[in-house]
Amino acid sequence: MLRPPHRLTLTTTLLALACSAVMLVGCSKGEQPAAAPAAPPPAQVGVLTVQAQPLTLRTELAGRTSPYLVAEVRPQVGGLIQKRLFEEGSFVKAGQTLYQIDPSTLQAELESARASLAKAQANVATAELRARRYDELVTIDAVSKQARDDAQAQLLQARADVATAAAAVKTAQIRVDYARVSAPIAGIAGRSSVTPGALVTASQAAPLVTVQQLDPIYVDIQRASAELLQLQRDFASGRLQRVDAGRARVKLQLEDGSDYPVEGTLKFAEATVDASTGNVTLRAVFPNPKGTLLPGMYVRALLEEGSTSQAILVPQRAVTRDPKGNALAMVVGDDNKVQPRPLKVDRNVGDQWLVTEGLKPGDKLIVDGLQKVRPGAPVTPVALSASAPAAGVPGAPAGPSAAASAPPAPAAAAPAASSASGVTAATAN
């Protein structure tokens, strides 16, 4: 028997709805709700515990060497140079004859002065006899008292003439001695400006030769007056103590970069400031037994300024700069969160900065992994030894170590990762 068409359509519709319901139930049973993403672990950073330490502060300054003594030798009498009695560039002793000037004219002057002295002495003898005779005659009124007084005056004049003649002899002898030009100091004789046969005059402008004493030798160092003022304030406040009771030691680096093997001593500072440069000249003295240092050499002087027992030194790679150029460091607080610290740095000491403000002993300074942290972020600190080098490519700028820049690892694996990078590390307390 045939069913009506509308009943077939209704049956088909019900079957389709039932299948759809079964499929929806099956799909909803297979789907799971999406889980929330896990928070990343805190970044691992290498830290150093800040410590105060004793330090002697040194500064490097430019300087020039100058002779300890210098003498420009000039003739004190005129005449022809007969001989040069030294080797140019050789060492000469004080009083050693350097040149011989023709003494013939001077010798003749000496003989003339001696003759004048003899004549004056003879006149004294005659005057003495006359004075004694007049003394006797005046008692018997054979001569007047005026004649006796004139005889006494002639005697005194004759004696004065003797003294004058004796002085002339001495002067002539000195001039003869000046014909032998001698070295006033011991030192190295330079280049001679005259040769035998040259005519020289007394006290001429051009020296015959220059003699310089080079052992010891001076080093004149230039320093800004503002830096000296700051140093004086540091001494007055007690931040720095003077080295060796105010006598600082100085080391030298020569023009070729080598170190001079002998230390010198700072002697004094000029009492005036050069108006054109604003510098004060400091003078140090150095032993120079081998003649290594020559006048006019350019040197670098490493000068001891003072010492402190509470210096704070931090690696340069741990200090960054803000947009204004101010020094900035990151430290780990007690809650293991990053704290920014503005710093004041005085100078570099090797590959470290000398910090005067912003850090105190006990602070945990982030050295490695700075690129992974931001202020207030939690971190996992890993203590580094003070002598541990930064890991990375040899010769590259100092940067985060391999341990600090590696992906975060479980706490138990952190020491192993740090050892693999060449840095001794341990989990901070």
C-alpha positions as CSV (number, residue, x, y, z in Angstrom):
1,M,0.0,0.0,0.0
2,L,1.5,3.3,-1.0
3,R,2.2,6.0,1.8
4,P,1.2,9.6,1.2
5,P,4.1,11.8,0.0
6,H,3.8,14.2,2.9
7,R,4.5,11.5,5.4
8,L,7.7,10.5,3.6
9,T,8.9,14.1,3.7
10,L,8.3,14.4,7.5
11,T,10.1,11.2,8.2
12,T,13.1,12.3,6.2
13,T,13.3,15.6,8.0
14,L,13.1,13.9,11.4
15,L,16.0,11.6,10.5
16,A,18.2,14.5,9.3
17,L,17.6,16.4,12.5
18,A,18.5,13.3,14.6
19,C,21.8,12.9,12.7
20,S,22.7,16.5,13.2
21,A,22.1,16.3,16.9
22,V,24.2,13.2,17.1
23,M,27.1,14.9,15.2
24,L,26.9,18.0,17.4
25,V,27.1,16.0,20.5
26,G,30.1,14.1,19.2
27,C,31.9,17.3,18.2
28,S,31.3,19.0,21.6
29,K,32.6,15.9,23.4
30,G,35.9,16.0,21.4
31,E,36.7,19.7,21.9
32,Q,38.6,20.9,25.1
33,P,38.7,24.5,26.5
34,A,42.0,26.4,25.7
35,A,44.5,26.6,28.6
36,A,46.0,30.0,29.7
37,P,49.8,30.5,28.6
38,A,52.4,29.8,31.4
39,A,54.4,32.8,32.7
40,P,58.1,32.8,31.6
41,P,60.6,32.2,34.4
42,P,62.6,35.2,35.7
43,A,65.6,36.1,33.6
44,Q,68.9,34.8,34.9
45,V,71.5,37.5,35.5
46,G,75.1,37.5,36.7
47,V,75.7,39.7,39.8
48,L,78.7,41.0,41.8
49,T,78.4,41.9,45.4
50,V,79.8,45.5,45.8
51,Q,82.8,45.7,48.2
52,A,84.9,48.6,49.4
53,Q,88.6,48.1,49.0
54,P,91.9,50.1,49.5
55,L,93.1,51.9,46.4
56,T,95.9,54.3,45.5
57,L,94.6,56.8,42.9
58,R,96.9,57.6,40.0
59,T,96.5,59.9,37.1
60,E,98.3,60.0,33.7
61,L,99.6,63.3,32.6
62,A,101.8,64.6,29.7
63,G,105.2,65.9,30.5
64,R,108.6,67.0,29.2
65,T,112.1,66.3,30.5
66,S,114.5,69.1,31.3
67,P,118.1,69.1,32.6
68,Y,118.7,69.2,36.3
69,L,121.4,71.8,35.8
70,V,122.3,73.7,32.6
71,A,125.2,76.1,32.0
72,E,125.8,78.1,28.8
73,V,129.6,78.6,28.7
74,R,130.7,82.1,27.5
75,P,134.2,83.6,27.5
76,Q,135.0,86.2,30.1
77,V,137.9,87.7,28.1
78,G,138.4,88.3,24.4
79,G,140.9,86.7,22.1
80,L,141.5,84.0,19.6
81,I,140.6,80.4,20.4
82,Q,143.8,78.3,20.4
83,K,142.4,74.9,21.3
84,R,139.2,73.0,22.0
85,L,140.1,70.6,24.9
86,F,137.0,68.4,25.0
87,E,135.0,66.0,22.9
88,E,131.5,67.1,21.9
89,G,128.9,65.0,23.6
90,S,131.3,63.7,26.3
91,F,131.0,64.0,30.0
92,V,133.0,66.9,31.5
93,K,133.9,67.5,35.1
94,A,133.3,70.8,37.0
95,G,136.4,73.0,36.5
96,Q,137.7,71.0,33.5
97,T,139.2,73.3,30.8
98,L,137.1,73.4,27.6
99,Y,138.9,76.1,25.5
100,Q,142.2,77.8,25.5
101,I,142.2,81.5,24.5
102,D,145.5,83.1,23.4
103,P,146.8,84.6,26.7
104,S,149.8,86.6,25.3
105,T,148.1,90.0,25.6
106,L,146.7,89.1,29.0
107,Q,150.1,87.9,30.2
108,A,151.7,91.2,29.2
109,E,149.0,93.1,31.2
110,L,149.9,90.9,34.2
111,E,153.6,91.7,33.9
112,S,152.8,95.4,33.6
113,A,150.7,95.2,36.7
114,R,153.4,93.5,38.6
115,A,155.9,96.2,37.6
116,S,153.5,98.9,38.8
117,L,153.3,97.1,42.2
118,A,157.1,97.0,42.5
119,K,157.2,100.7,41.8
120,A,154.6,101.4,44.4
121,Q,156.4,99.4,47.0
122,A,159.6,101.3,46.3
123,N,157.8,104.6,46.8
124,V,156.5,103.3,50.2
125,A,160.1,102.7,51.4
126,T,161.2,106.3,50.4
127,A,158.1,107.8,52.0
128,E,158.7,105.9,55.3
129,L,162.3,107.2,55.5
130,R,161.2,110.8,54.9
131,A,158.4,110.5,57.5
132,R,160.8,109.2,60.2
133,R,163.4,111.9,59.4
134,Y,160.8,114.7,59.6
135,D,159.5,113.3,62.9
136,E,163.0,113.8,64.4
137,L,163.7,117.2,62.9
138,V,160.4,118.7,64.0
139,T,161.4,118.1,67.7
140,I,164.4,120.5,67.2
141,D,162.4,122.9,65.1
142,A,164.6,122.1,62.0
143,V,161.4,121.6,59.9
144,S,158.0,122.9,60.3
145,K,155.1,120.9,61.5
146,Q,153.4,121.3,58.1
147,A,156.4,119.7,56.4
148,R,156.1,116.8,58.9
149,D,152.4,116.4,58.2
150,D,153.0,116.4,54.4
151,A,155.6,113.6,54.8
152,Q,153.0,111.5,56.7
153,A,150.4,112.1,54.0
154,Q,152.9,111.0,51.3
155,L,153.5,107.8,53.2
156,L,149.9,107.0,53.5
157,Q,149.4,107.7,49.8
158,A,152.3,105.5,48.9
159,R,150.8,102.6,50.9
160,A,147.5,103.1,49.1
161,D,149.3,103.0,45.8
162,V,150.7,99.6,46.8
163,A,147.3,98.3,47.6
164,T,146.0,99.6,44.2
165,A,148.8,98.0,42.3
166,A,148.4,94.7,44.2
167,A,144.7,94.6,43.2
168,A,145.7,95.3,39.6
169,V,148.0,92.4,39.7
170,K,145.3,90.2,41.0
171,T,142.9,91.4,38.3
172,A,145.4,90.7,35.6
173,Q,146.0,87.2,37.0
174,I,142.3,86.5,36.9
175,R,142.1,87.6,33.3
176,V,145.0,85.3,32.5
177,D,143.2,82.5,34.2
178,Y,140.0,83.3,32.2
179,A,141.9,82.5,29.1
180,R,141.4,78.9,30.0
181,V,137.6,78.5,29.7
182,S,136.4,75.9,32.1
183,A,133.2,74.0,32.8
184,P,131.2,75.5,35.6
185,I,129.3,72.3,36.3
186,A,129.7,68.6,35.7
187,G,127.6,67.2,32.8
188,I,127.3,66.4,29.2
189,A,129.0,68.9,26.8
190,G,126.9,69.7,23.7
191,R,128.0,70.9,20.3
192,S,130.7,73.5,20.2
193,S,129.7,76.7,18.4
194,V,133.4,77.8,17.7
195,T,136.5,76.2,16.3
196,P,140.2,77.0,16.9
197,G,141.1,80.3,15.3
198,A,137.7,81.9,16.1
199,L,137.7,85.4,17.6
200,V,135.6,85.6,20.8
201,T,134.7,88.5,23.0
202,A,133.9,88.8,26.7
203,S,130.4,87.9,27.6
204,Q,129.3,87.5,24.0
205,A,125.6,86.6,23.3
206,A,126.3,83.2,21.7
207,P,127.6,80.5,24.1
208,L,130.7,78.6,23.2
209,V,129.0,75.3,24.4
210,T,126.2,74.2,26.7
211,V,126.8,71.8,29.5
212,Q,123.8,69.9,31.0
213,Q,123.6,67.7,34.1
214,L,121.2,64.9,33.3
215,D,121.5,62.7,36.3
216,P,119.2,63.3,38.0
217,I,116.8,64.9,35.5
218,Y,113.6,66.9,35.9
219,V,110.2,66.1,34.3
220,D,107.8,69.0,34.0
221,I,104.2,67.8,34.1
222,Q,101.2,69.9,33.1
223,R,97.9,69.6,35.1
224,A,94.7,71.6,35.0
225,S,94.3,74.0,37.9
226,A,90.7,72.8,38.4
227,E,91.9,69.3,39.0
228,L,94.3,70.5,41.6
229,L,91.6,72.4,43.4
230,Q,89.4,69.2,43.5
231,L,92.4,67.2,44.8
232,Q,92.9,69.8,47.6
233,R,89.3,69.5,48.6
234,D,89.5,65.7,48.7
235,F,92.5,66.0,51.0
236,A,90.8,68.5,53.2
237,S,87.6,66.4,53.5
238,G,89.5,63.2,54.3
239,R,88.2,61.4,51.2
240,L,91.8,61.0,50.2
241,Q,95.0,60.6,52.2
242,R,98.3,62.0,51.0
243,V,100.8,59.4,49.8
244,D,104.1,59.2,51.7
245,A,103.5,62.3,53.7
246,G,103.0,64.5,50.6
247,R,105.9,63.2,48.5
248,A,104.1,61.2,45.7
249,R,105.9,58.7,43.5
250,V,105.8,59.1,39.8
251,K,106.3,56.5,37.0
252,L,107.1,57.3,33.4
253,Q,106.1,55.9,30.0
254,L,108.5,56.8,27.2
255,E,107.7,58.0,23.7
256,D,107.9,54.5,22.3
257,G,105.4,53.2,24.9
258,S,108.0,51.4,27.1
259,D,108.1,52.0,30.8
260,Y,111.0,53.8,32.4
261,P,112.4,51.3,35.0
262,V,113.1,53.8,37.8
263,E,110.5,55.7,39.8
264,G,110.8,59.4,40.5
265,T,109.5,61.8,43.2
266,L,107.2,64.8,42.9
267,K,109.0,67.8,44.2
268,F,106.8,70.8,43.9
269,A,104.0,72.6,42.0
270,E,104.4,76.1,40.5
271,A,102.7,78.9,42.4
272,T,101.2,80.4,39.3
273,V,98.7,79.2,36.6
274,D,99.5,79.6,32.9
275,A,96.9,82.1,31.8
276,S,97.0,80.7,28.2
277,T,96.4,77.1,29.1
278,G,94.9,77.1,32.6
279,N,97.6,74.6,33.6
280,V,99.9,74.4,36.6
281,T,103.4,72.9,36.1
282,L,104.4,70.1,38.5
283,R,108.0,69.1,38.7
284,A,109.3,65.6,39.4
285,V,112.9,64.4,39.6
286,F,114.1,61.1,38.3
287,P,117.4,59.2,38.6
288,N,119.0,58.9,35.2
289,P,122.2,56.8,35.7
290,K,122.2,55.4,32.1
291,G,121.3,58.6,30.4
292,T,118.1,57.2,28.9
293,L,116.2,60.4,29.5
294,L,117.3,63.3,27.4
295,P,116.1,67.0,27.7
296,G,113.0,67.7,25.7
297,M,111.7,64.2,25.5
298,Y,107.9,63.8,25.6
299,V,106.8,61.4,28.3
300,R,103.6,60.2,30.0
301,A,103.8,60.5,33.8
302,L,101.7,58.2,36.0
303,L,101.4,60.3,39.2
304,E,100.2,59.0,42.6
305,E,97.6,61.4,43.9
306,G,96.4,59.9,47.1
307,S,94.9,56.8,48.7
308,T,91.6,55.7,50.1
309,S,90.5,52.6,52.0
310,Q,86.8,52.8,50.9
311,A,87.0,52.7,47.1
312,I,84.2,51.1,45.1
313,L,85.2,49.7,41.8
314,V,82.8,48.1,39.4
315,P,83.3,46.6,35.9
316,Q,82.7,49.0,33.1
317,R,80.3,46.6,31.3
318,A,78.0,46.9,34.3
319,V,77.5,50.7,33.8
320,T,75.3,52.1,31.1
321,R,74.3,55.6,30.1
322,D,70.8,57.2,30.0
323,P,69.8,59.5,27.1
324,K,71.4,62.5,28.9
325,G,74.7,60.7,29.2
326,N,74.4,60.1,33.0
327,A,75.9,56.8,34.4
328,L,73.4,54.2,35.4
329,A,73.6,50.7,36.9
330,M,71.1,48.0,37.7
331,V,71.0,46.2,41.1
332,V,69.0,43.3,42.5
333,G,66.9,44.2,45.5
334,D,66.1,42.0,48.5
335,D,62.9,40.9,46.6
336,N,65.0,39.8,43.6
337,K,63.6,42.7,41.5
338,V,65.7,45.0,39.3
339,Q,66.3,48.5,40.7
340,P,68.0,51.3,38.6
341,R,70.7,53.3,40.4
342,P,72.1,56.6,39.0
343,L,75.8,56.8,39.6
344,K,78.6,59.3,39.8
345,V,81.9,57.9,38.5
346,D,85.3,59.6,39.0
347,R,87.6,57.8,36.6
348,N,88.4,54.5,35.0
349,V,90.9,52.2,36.8
350,G,91.9,49.7,34.2
351,D,88.6,48.1,33.0
352,Q,86.7,49.3,36.0
353,W,84.9,52.5,37.0
354,L,85.6,54.2,40.4
355,V,82.2,55.0,41.7
356,T,81.8,57.9,44.2
357,E,78.0,57.9,44.6
358,G,75.1,55.5,43.9
359,L,76.4,52.2,45.3
360,K,77.3,51.0,48.7
361,P,79.0,47.8,50.0
362,G,76.6,44.8,49.8
363,D,74.7,45.9,46.8
364,K,74.1,43.2,44.2
365,L,75.2,44.8,40.9
366,I,74.0,43.2,37.7
367,V,77.0,42.6,35.4
368,D,75.8,40.1,32.9
369,G,72.4,39.9,31.2
370,L,71.6,43.7,31.3
371,Q,69.8,43.4,27.9
372,K,67.2,41.1,29.4
373,V,66.1,43.1,32.4
374,R,64.0,46.2,33.0
375,P,63.3,48.2,36.2
376,G,61.0,46.3,38.5
377,A,61.2,43.0,36.7
378,P,62.0,39.8,38.8
379,V,65.3,38.1,38.0
380,T,67.3,35.1,39.1
381,P,70.6,36.4,40.4
382,V,73.7,34.2,39.9
383,A,76.8,35.3,41.9
384,L,80.0,35.9,39.8
385,S,83.5,35.9,41.2
386,A,85.1,39.4,41.2
387,S,87.8,38.2,38.8
388,A,85.5,36.4,36.4
389,P,85.8,37.7,32.8
390,A,82.9,38.3,30.6
391,A,82.1,35.4,28.3
392,G,81.9,35.9,24.6
393,V,84.1,36.3,21.5
394,P,87.7,37.1,22.4
395,G,88.5,40.7,21.6
396,A,84.8,41.7,21.5
397,P,83.5,44.5,23.7
398,A,82.5,43.4,27.2
399,G,78.9,42.1,27.3
400,P,76.7,39.6,28.9
401,S,78.2,36.2,29.7
402,A,77.0,33.1,28.0
403,A,75.4,31.9,31.3
404,A,73.4,35.1,31.6
405,S,72.3,35.3,28.0
406,A,71.3,31.6,27.7
407,P,67.7,30.6,27.9
408,P,66.4,30.3,31.5
409,A,67.2,26.9,33.0
410,P,66.0,25.1,36.2
411,A,67.8,26.2,39.3
412,A,69.7,23.0,39.6
413,A,71.1,23.3,36.1
414,A,72.2,27.0,36.5
415,P,75.7,26.3,38.0
416,A,76.4,23.8,35.2
417,A,75.5,26.3,32.6
418,S,77.7,29.0,34.1
419,S,80.6,26.6,34.4
420,A,80.3,25.8,30.8
421,S,80.7,29.5,29.9
422,G,84.0,29.8,31.9
423,V,82.4,31.8,34.8
424,T,82.3,30.4,38.2
425,A,78.8,30.9,39.5
426,A,76.6,29.9,42.3
427,T,73.0,30.7,43.2
428,A,72.8,33.8,45.4
429,N,71.3,33.5,48.8
